[in-house]
């Protein structure tokens, strides 16, 4: 049904992002206990992002909040994997204190 209604501008559109992607102990897990998808390496990120997309995610949302945080290599793997499948990536980041490599990946990929 969703595919049949997505182009009808009279109807509401739902964009599914799935869980925030983070590292073990990272936001939103620490302090909040919210569910999240944790990745432990670039290869793990590629595999898990592929699964999220296979399960219907329209958007991948990564957490770049507090510490620990995804590495530049993990972020790059997430962005590359999603973009190869035509899926955008957004970030939950309320502070501009992240490494320049991560900022470049998010703005240029």
NUBA-549045 format. One line per 3 residues: number of its first residue (from 1); their letters; for each residue x, y, z of C-alpha. Coordinates in nm, 2 decimals, m for minus. Last residue first. Layout:
N
NUM = a = X Y Z; ...
// end
This chain:
109
109 = xxx = 2.92 1.24 0.07; 3.05 1.60 0.11; 2.87 1.73 0.42
106 = xxx = 2.86 1.42 0.64; 3.20 1.29 0.53; 3.36 1.63 0.58
103 = xxx = 3.22 1.66 0.93; 3.35 1.31 1.02; 3.70 1.40 0.90
100 = xxx = 3.69 1.74 1.08; 3.64 1.56 1.42; 3.33 1.64 1.61
97 = xxx = 3.28 1.93 1.84; 2.99 2.10 1.66; 2.73 2.01 1.92
94 = xxx = 2.37 1.90 1.86; 2.44 1.60 1.64; 2.18 1.35 1.54
91 = xxx = 2.29 1.27 1.19; 2.12 1.21 0.86; 2.19 0.96 0.59
88 = xxx = 2.02 0.93 0.26; 1.93 0.60 0.09; 2.00 0.54 m0.28
85 = xxx = 2.15 0.20 m0.23; 2.51 0.30 m0.29; 2.43 0.60 m0.07
82 = xxx = 2.35 0.38 0.23; 2.67 0.18 0.20; 2.89 0.48 0.14
79 = xxx = 2.73 0.68 0.43; 2.76 0.39 0.68; 3.12 0.30 0.58
76 = xxx = 3.22 0.67 0.61; 3.06 0.70 0.95; 3.25 0.38 1.06
73 = xxx = 3.58 0.51 0.93; 3.53 0.85 1.09; 3.47 0.68 1.42
70 = xxx = 3.12 0.66 1.58; 3.09 0.82 1.92; 3.18 0.74 2.27
67 = xxx = 3.11 1.01 2.38; 2.83 1.27 2.35; 2.62 1.29 2.03
64 = xxx = 2.71 1.18 1.68; 2.42 0.94 1.65; 2.34 0.81 1.30
61 = xxx = 2.01 0.82 1.12; 1.97 0.61 0.81; 1.67 0.70 0.59
58 = xxx = 1.41 0.51 0.40; 1.45 0.20 0.61; 1.27 m0.10 0.46
55 = xxx = 1.41 m0.41 0.61; 1.66 m0.45 0.33; 1.78 m0.09 0.42
52 = xxx = 1.83 m0.19 0.78; 2.01 m0.51 0.68; 2.25 m0.31 0.45
49 = xxx = 2.32 m0.07 0.74; 2.40 m0.37 0.96; 2.65 m0.53 0.72
46 = xxx = 2.82 m0.20 0.63; 2.84 m0.10 0.99; 3.00 m0.44 1.09
43 = xxx = 3.26 m0.39 0.82; 3.33 m0.04 0.94; 3.37 m0.16 1.30
40 = xxx = 3.17 m0.21 1.62; 2.82 m0.10 1.52; 2.53 m0.06 1.76
37 = xxx = 2.16 m0.03 1.66; 1.97 0.17 1.92; 1.71 0.12 2.18
34 = xxx = 1.68 0.40 2.44; 1.86 0.34 2.77; 1.87 0.71 2.84
31 = xxx = 2.20 0.77 3.02; 2.41 0.58 2.78; 2.20 0.42 2.50
28 = xxx = 2.11 0.73 2.30; 2.41 0.80 2.26; 2.71 0.57 2.29
25 = xxx = 2.77 0.27 2.52; 2.83 0.04 2.22; 2.86 0.25 1.91
22 = xxx = 2.57 0.43 1.73; 2.30 0.40 1.47; 1.97 0.54 1.57
19 = xxx = 1.69 0.29 1.52; 1.47 0.27 1.21; 1.45 0.56 0.97
16 = xxx = 1.11 0.52 0.82; 0.97 0.81 0.62; 0.59 0.83 0.63
13 = xxx = 0.41 1.05 0.37; 0.07 1.19 0.43; m0.17 1.18 0.14
10 = xxx = m0.27 1.46 m0.10; 0.07 1.44 m0.27; 0.00 1.10 m0.41
7 = xxx = 0.34 0.97 m0.51; 0.39 0.75 m0.20; 0.04 0.60 m0.22
4 = xxx = 0.09 0.29 m0.42; 0.43 0.22 m0.26; 0.28 0.24 0.09
1 = x = 0.00 0.00 0.00
// end
